[in-house]
């Protein structure tokens, strides 16, 4: 096969793989009935978003502005316990969680001509994923996106915010 055709095939396969991840994430978040608080949007709702590093906050703020039309504000963890501790007026907290998993991989290679096997030193391989959740301070219940990803966290947040916004609008009219 010609190198240009091989490259084109590789690109198409990569796009399909990346797109299928997005489809799975969107589908899971949209179908999950427990990832939005049932009373979300009844009454005035201001989401308190927990501050992180500044460059991360900028990305999150842009995603929220583009996919959520309700009120929100960034606050520090200290402000949650002091200035914004009133659970009636500031009922919901949006936060993220980073999970890290690791495993050790050992490779055994056998030389077919001699039959001698060699074992490599176990290497630690780690992976991290980010997920999001909203805490209903009134009920004490946490509602998670249910999925995490190291590379698709923006897609997770966008999809979930659209769902939160839709539920908020539905509940506002009740």
Secondary structure in CASP SS format (residue, H / E / C, confidence):
PFRMAT SS
TARGET T0000
AUTHOR 0000-0000-0000
METHOD secondary structure of the structure
MODEL  1
X C 1.00
X C 1.00
X H 1.00
X H 1.00
X H 1.00
X H 1.00
X H 1.00
X H 1.00
X H 1.00
X H 1.00
X H 1.00
X H 1.00
X H 1.00
X H 1.00
X H 1.00
X H 1.00
X H 1.00
X H 1.00
X H 1.00
X H 1.00
X H 1.00
X H 1.00
X H 1.00
X H 1.00
X H 1.00
X H 1.00
X H 1.00
X H 1.00
X H 1.00
X H 1.00
X H 1.00
X C 1.00
X C 1.00
X C 1.00
X C 1.00
X C 1.00
X C 1.00
X C 1.00
X C 1.00
X C 1.00
X C 1.00
X C 1.00
X C 1.00
X C 1.00
X C 1.00
X E 1.00
X E 1.00
X E 1.00
X E 1.00
X E 1.00
X C 1.00
X C 1.00
X C 1.00
X H 1.00
X H 1.00
X H 1.00
X H 1.00
X H 1.00
X H 1.00
X H 1.00
X H 1.00
X H 1.00
X H 1.00
X H 1.00
X H 1.00
X H 1.00
X H 1.00
X C 1.00
X C 1.00
X C 1.00
X E 1.00
X E 1.00
X E 1.00
X E 1.00
X E 1.00
X C 1.00
X H 1.00
X H 1.00
X H 1.00
X H 1.00
X H 1.00
X C 1.00
X C 1.00
X C 1.00
X C 1.00
X C 1.00
X C 1.00
X C 1.00
X C 1.00
X C 1.00
X C 1.00
X E 1.00
X E 1.00
X E 1.00
X E 1.00
X E 1.00
X E 1.00
X E 1.00
X E 1.00
X E 1.00
X E 1.00
X E 1.00
X E 1.00
X E 1.00
X E 1.00
X C 1.00
X C 1.00
X E 1.00
X E 1.00
X E 1.00
X C 1.00
X C 1.00
X C 1.00
X C 1.00
X C 1.00
X C 1.00
X E 1.00
X E 1.00
X E 1.00
X C 1.00
X C 1.00
X C 1.00
X E 1.00
X E 1.00
X E 1.00
X E 1.00
X E 1.00
X E 1.00
X E 1.00
X E 1.00
X E 1.00
X E 1.00
X E 1.00
X E 1.00
X E 1.00
X E 1.00
X C 1.00
X C 1.00
X C 1.00
X C 1.00
X E 1.00
X E 1.00
X E 1.00
X E 1.00
X C 1.00
X C 1.00
X C 1.00
X C 1.00
X E 1.00
X C 1.00
X C 1.00
X C 1.00
X H 1.00
X H 1.00
X H 1.00
X H 1.00
X H 1.00
X H 1.00
X H 1.00
X H 1.00
X H 1.00
X H 1.00
X H 1.00
X H 1.00
X H 1.00
X H 1.00
X H 1.00
X H 1.00
X H 1.00
X H 1.00
X H 1.00
X H 1.00
X C 1.00
X C 1.00
END
